[in-house]
C-alpha cells in the first residue's frame, strides 16, 4: 500500500504521523511511504532520516495527498487537508468530530473513509490509540495548572505543593480515567491536595488502592462536584464519552463562587469541553479569563512535547497502521478496528458521533 505522511499544519502542532522507526517497519514489509519534506522537523527527524528508513520525500502536501492510498496524521485535518481527500482514500488520525461539524461535513463531502484513533476500541473496552495521548495530556494538565496559578499569569499565586507551614494547592480532578489518573500522579508527586471525582465506584476503589490514601476519591454527584470545584485552586476536566460531546460539569454560574484566580484546565476540549465557558485555545495563546477564573483549553496539548508524544503515539498506532497497510479494508472485519470508522461513503457511521452532530444514526442513514 502507498502511505502518505503530510506535515501537520494545526497551530503549534509539532508531532508527526509516522516517526522514522515506524516507516522502517512499513517499508520492510514492502509498503511505500511518502513523507512531506520537513514533516519530522518538530521531533528533530530530518528528511535524510526518513530516506534512510525507506521513505520517499515529497515536496508538498498536495503530492502526498494525491499519491497516498492511506494518509496517516496526528491531528484532525484542517480545511485544506480534508478538501484534498478523495473517494476510496483512507484517513487515519485523531478526528474529534463531535465538536467540529465543519470538519465532519468536509470529510463526508470528500468521499474518503475516515478512521479516528479516539474511537478504536480493544477487547478490554479501552481506547488503545487515545490512551497514550491521554497519558501525556494528563501529566501536562498539572504543569499547565501550575503555570496558570502564578500571579503573573492571572492565577491565585499559589504553589501547587505549598511549603512547610503553608498549605498546598487544592486540585479537583473531574474524571478518573487515563487523563485523571495521570494528572493525579503528577499532582500528588508535587505535593498538592488532590481529590478525584468519578461516577464509577469500581474505578474509585481502584484509584483508592492505587494511590494508597494519597488522594481523596468521591462519587461525582452534582453536589460533590460543585463543592469540590468551588473549593479548588485548580480543576482538571478529564471526562470522556467516546466519540460524543463532553458533558458540561462546571457552569458559568459556578465561576462567580469559585476562588478568585482559580484555574480550569479543560483536557476534554477536543470533544467540546466539560466547562460551560470553555473554548479552544492554542499553545501560542493558551489561556483566557472569565469572571476572574483562568481557563486553559489547548486542543492539542501533547503537541508541545512532540519528541515524547509522537513516539508514544506511534508505539500505539503502528500495529494498526501495519494491519491497515497489509489488509486494507479487510481489517474492518475486526469489530474493534471498525469502531474507529467515523465517516464512510459520505455518511457519519459512528453512532455517538452522529448523535453529537445531530446527523442520522447509522441504522437510519442506511
N, C-alpha and C positions, 0 to 999 in steps of 0.2 A: 504494500500500500504506500501511497505517496502522502507524507505527513508534513504539514506546514506549521511553522512556529513564527508568528509575527511579533514584532516589538510591541510591548504593552504601551498604550497611549493614555490610559486613565491618569489623572493628575497625581504626580508623585508616586507612581507605581513602578517599582524597580525590580520586581520579580520577573521570571521568565517561565514559559510553559514547560520547557524541557531543558534541563541542565545538560552539559556535555556528556556526563556519565550515562544519562538516560538515552541520549542519541546513540551512543555506542552500542547499547543493548539492542536498540531497534535496527540499526544498520547491520549488526552481526547476524540478525535473523532475516536479512535480505530486504528490508524495507528501505525506502528512500525518504530522507529527511531534508526539508528545505527550511533554512533558518534565515530570517531577515537580518541583514547586516546591522550589527550593534545590538541585537536583541538581548545578549547576555551582559551588556555593559554594566548593568546595575549590580551584578554579582561578580564583577571583575573577570568574566569569562569572555575573552576576545574571540573574534571570528576564527582565528587560527585554531583555538581550542575546539571549536565546533568542526572545523575541517578535519582535524586530527581524529575526531570521533566518527568521521564518515559522512558528515553533513555537506550539503551544497549551500552556498551562501547566495541569497537573492538580494538585489539592491534596494528593493522597496516592498511595502506591504502588498501592493497590487500583484506583484509577481508571486508572492506566497499564496494569496487567496485564489488567484487564477489557476495555479497548478495543483494545489492540495486537494486530496480527496477527504482527508481528516485534518481539521485545524485544531491544534491544542494550544490553549491560552491559560491565563490565570484569572483575570477579571472579566466581568461581563463585557460583551462587545459594545463599543461606542458606535454612534450612528454611521460613521464612515466604514466601520467594520461590518456591521450587520447588513449594510447596503452592498457589501462586496460578496456576500454569501450567495449560493445558487442552489437550485434543486438538486438533490442527490448527494450534496455535500454533508459531512458530519462535523458539528462543532462540539468540542468537549472542553468545558470550562465552568467556572462559577457563573451563575446567571442571576439568582435572586430576583426572579420575575415578579413576585408578589408586590414588590414596592416600585416596579418600573414598567408601567403599561406601555410606554413608548417603545421600549426595547422589545416587549412581547409582540407588539404589532409589527415591528420591523422584522423579527425572526419569523413570524407567520408569513409575512409577505415574501420573504426570501425563498421559501420552499425547502430550506435546509432542515436537517434533523438536529436539534439542539439538546445535548445531554448535559445536565447540571451536576457538577460534583456534589453539591449540597443535598441532593435527594437520592443519590445512590445509597442503597442500604446493604446490610450484611445479615448473616444468619442469626446474630445475637440481637437484632433490632437496632443496631447502631448506624451511624453515618460515617463510614470509614474515610471518606475523602474530605469531609468537613472537619473531622476531629483534629488533624494536625494544625490547621489554621486557627481552630478554636483554642487549642493549647497556647499558641503564640499570642493570640488576641487576649486571652485571659490573663496571661502574665503581663502583657503590655498595658492592660487596663489599670493595673496598680501603679505602674510607672507614670502613666498619664495622670492618674488621680493625684499622685504625689506632687507632680509639677504644677498641676492646676490649682492645688491647695495653697501654693505660695502666694503671699500677699501681692507680689509683683505681677502675678498672673490673674489677679482679681479674686483669689480664694481667701479662705479664712486665716491663712498664715499659720497653719497647724502642721507640725511634723508628724508623719504617719506613726512612727514608733515612739513619739514622745522622748523624754529623757528622765532620769531618776528625779522624782519629785513632781513631775508634770505628766498628766495622763496622756496616753496615746490617742491618736485619732480613732473615731468610731467609723467602721466600714460596714455597710449593709450590702450584701450580695443577693440580688434577686434571681434565683435560679441556681440549682445545684448540679448542673450538668458539667460538661467538659470545661466550658469557659469559667463557670462559677468555681469549680474545684481548683483550677489553675490560678484564678485570681486569689482565692483563699490561701493557697500555698505561698504566694508572693507576699500577701498582706501579713500573714502570720509570721513569715520569715523576717519581716521588717519590724515586727513588734506591735502591729495595730490590734485594736479591739474589734474582732470580726464576728459578724452574725450572717449565717446563710439561711435564706428562706426558700422553701421549695414545697410543691403540693404533694410530692410523693413521700409517704412515710418510710417505705423501704430505702429510698435514696437518702433520706435524712439519717436513718440508722447507720447506713454505710458510711456517710460522711462523719458521723459522730465517732465511729470506730477508727476511721482513717486518721482523724486529727487528734484523737486521744484527749478530748476535752479542751483543746486549744481554741476551738471555735464554738459558738453557740449555734444550735440549729433550731429553727422554728417552722412550724407548718404555716404556709403562706396564705393565711386568711386575709381578708380585706383589712381587718383591724390590726393584725400583726404587721402587715406590710406598711400600712400608714404610720403606725407607731415607730417602727424602725427607721423609716425614711425621714420622718420629722426629727429624729434624734441623731441622725448620722452626719458626719463631716463629709463623707464620700459615699455615693451609692453607685454600685456597678449593676447595670442592666444586662443580665445574662440569660434571658429567656429565649426559648426556641420552640416553634411548632413547625416541623419540617415542611418546607415549601409554602407555608402560609404566612400571612402578616402577623407580626408580633403583637400580643395583647398590650394595651396601654395600661400600665400599672401605676404610673405616677401622673396625676392630673395637674393642670395649670393651677387649680385652686390650692393644691398642696404646697406649691412653691412658696407662697406667702407665709406659710407656717414653718418652713424649714429654717435651719440656722443660716444667717447671712453669710454669703461666701462659700456655702457648701458646694460640692461638686457632683455632677451627674455624668457618669461615663456610660454611654449607650452602645454596648457591643452589638446589640440587636438591630442597629441602624440599617444594616443591609436588607433586613426584612421589614423595614418601615419604622423601626424604633419602638421601644417599650415605654418611653416617656412622651406624654402628650405634646410637649413643647420641643421635641427633637426635630432636627432637620440635618441632612447630611452635610458634613464639613470635609475639609481636605487637610493633609499634613501641612500645607502652606498656611492655612488659617484654621487650626483645629478646634478652637473654642469660640463660644459666644455666651452672652448673659441674658437671662430672662428673669425679671423680678429679683435681681441680685444673686441668682444661682448660676454658677458656671456650668455650661454644657460642653462636653467633649463628645463629638459624634462623627468621628472619622470613619468613612465607609470602607476603607481598605487598610486597616491598622497594620497588618503584617507587612505591608509594602515598605515600611520604613526600616525593616531589618531583613532585607532580601537575601543576604548570604545565608541566614538561618532558615528563613521561611520558604524560600524556593527549594532548598534541599529537602526540608521536611515535607513539603507538598509533593515533590517528586517521589520520595520514599513511599508515599501512599498511592499516588496516581499511576506510577509506572506499570505495575501489574495490569491495571485496567487498560492503559494505552496499548500495551502489548497484546492483550486479548482482542481489542478492537482492530488493531492492525492485522492480526493473524486471521481473525474470523469475520471481520466486518459486522454486518447486522446480525450475523448468527449469534453474537453474544447476547442478543435480546431474548433468547430462549431462557436465559437466567433471569428470574423474576427480580432479583436484587439489582442487577445491572439495568434492567428495563425500568425500574423505578426512577432511574435518573433521567429518562426521556421526558422533557417538558414540552417540546414542540416537535410536531411531525406532520408533514403534508399539509402545512398551513393551519394546523389546529393546536390548541393547548390540550395536551393529553394527560397531564398530571392533575388529579382531582383537587388537591389542596391549592395548587396554583390557579386553577380555573376558578375555584370559589373565591379566592382573594381578588381576582381580577374581574369578577362578575361575568366570566365567559361561560359558555355552555359546558357542563360537566362532560367528561369523555363519553359516557354512555348516551347522553343526549345528543352530542355532536355526531356520533355515529349514525 
